[in-house]
């Protein structure tokens, strides 16, 4: 009985350590948070790259003579 309690405690500590080191989330309740975080990262990248994308499109339009 004592061995089961000790091993169960170690497993939960290993899981917690893995999550704190950036490991994959194992619980289904954590997946929406990961999805939301990935969505925010995507929006952040769009905001950062938007000026370069717009400048590139305008340059191509200028080269092709489009208005």
N, C-alpha and C positions, 0 to 999 in steps of 0.2 A: 504494500500500500504506500509506504513512504517513497519507494523508488518511483512510483507513478506520479506522485505529487512533485517530486524533484524534477523528473524529466518533463512534465507538463510545464513547470515554471521555466525551464531552460528553453523549451520550444517557443513560448510566448516572448521571452527575452530576445531570442534569435530573430523572431518575426519583427519585433519592434526595432531591433538594430538594423535589420534589412530595410525597413521602411524609412528609417532615419537616414540611411546612406543612399537613398534614392532608388530602392528596389521597387519592383512591381507591386502594386496593391493587390491583395488577395481577396478582399471582401467586396461583394457586389455593391455595398453602400459607398465604397470609395471611388467607383468607376465614374459616376457623374462629376465628381470633383476633378478627376483627371481629364475628362472630356472638356469641362469648362476651362481648365487651365490650358489645354491645347488650343482651344478656340481663342482664348485671350492672347496666346503666343502668335497665332495666325494673324489676328488683327494688329498686333504690335508690329509684326514684320511688314504688313501692308502699309501701315502708317510710315514706317521708316523708308521703305522702298518706293513709295508713291511719287516723290519728286523725280526720281530717276526714270521711272516708268513713263511718266507724263513727258519728260524731256525727250526720251527715246522715241515716243510716238510722234511728237511734234517734229523731231528731226527727220524721221522717215517720211512724214507728210510733206515736209519742205523739199526733200530730195525728189519725191514723186510729183511735186507741183500741185498737190491737193490743197484744198482750202477747208 
